[in-house]
Amino acid sequence: MDALRPVWAEVDLEAIRANVRALRTLVAPAVLCAVVKADGYGHGAVQAARAAVDAGAEFLAVALVEEGVELRDAGIDVPLLVLSEPVADAAEAVVAYRLTPVVYTAAGIDALAKAVVVHGAEEPLAVHLKVDTGMHRVGCDPLDAVDLAAHVTEHGELRLAGVCTHFAVADEPENGYTLVQQQVFEGTLAAIHARGIATGLVHACNTAGAITMPGARYDMVRAGIGIYGIAPAPALAGAVDLRPALSVKARVSYVRTYPPHTPMSYGLRYETRGTARVATVPIGYADGVPRELSLNGGGVLVGGRRRPIAGTVTMDQLMVDMGNDPVAVGDEVVLLGWQGDEQITADEWAGRVSTIAYTIVCGVGPRVPRRYT
């Protein structure tokens, strides 16, 4: 059924392509891996993946085996990196769908090798060894990396196609911890080479690392937030020419005029200053609009101008104080994106509610249908 509620998100696929081209230029000669996990950071994984590949991304990356299966079922045939070691029960799906998992335990390596045999695959399965150099989320201890790399090569069913790590503070260029991680990583690579083992593709940088750590771009860069047109941190805005791909829009569903000092919404924390037209918009925190946005100066665009959100954002709706300005049912409301000469960005929302832009775009929920332009 087509959406009946006048709420939608517009995804500019040409913006994604342009961002991928800009990032490819930045990181060359390293290849670009476009990260499309979490439903393409809320933009739609299949559509974002196709746009990224169209623009020259040579790899794609996901967080879950299920996400890789979705892309394969959509006919996407480029190498697909799974960024965490799959559980043993997922190993056969990894082989069947020709995914490239990262590994960091002997048990995980053994499970994948067994799945290759069970599935009867003709070619060895490519895997990437992930080394924990200081993020302390997943990855093997650097002291174990050589033995694990050797363990992969001992399995004829597997091929060590890459070695990788992840930087914890690459978006803070003044923080020396990234250099420490890089030194640990390069020491690990040297130890693997000393054992006579080829490391394949070496990769460490995300979008932030690609900008702040050019010496760590190695063979491949895993770009996530940047391909959607968002800087990885406000301090890095403008370092690469990026264009936000996501807009969130709705239409006014109800209008009513209230007298001065009328309190609005849950908690009655907002009052109209004078006689005001208040427009109800049928979108709320269940759709990804932060509940606290109005308490921190948040607004929307109507008629090409910023208008304050009147009171606490509710689950399915919010109110907008239009003052004395005209407004009618059906008028367009822009929550994220451009209207006229005004723009509201995910970074702005993030700053108002003390989070990061990643959570804003990923939080635009499935009740908001995507329209691709």
Secondary structure, 3 states (H helix, E strand, C coil): CCCCCCEEEEECHHHHHHHHHHHHHHHCCCEEEEECHHHHHCCCHHHHHHHHHHCCCCEEEECCHHHHHHHHHCCCCCCEEECCCCCHHHHHHHHHCCCEEEECCHHHHHHHHHHHHHHCCCCCEEEEEEECCCCCCCCECHHHHHHHHHHHHHCCCEEEEEEECCCCCCCCCCCCHHHHHHHHHHHHHHHHHHCCCCCCEEECCCHHHHHHCHHHCCCEEEECHHHHCCCCCHHHCCCCCCCCCEEEEEECCEEEEECCCCEECHHHCEECCCCEEEEEECCCHHHCCCCCHHHHCCEEEECCEEEEECCCCCCCCEEEECCCCCCCCCCEEEEEEEECCEEECHHHHHHHCCCCHHHHHHCCCCCCCEEEC
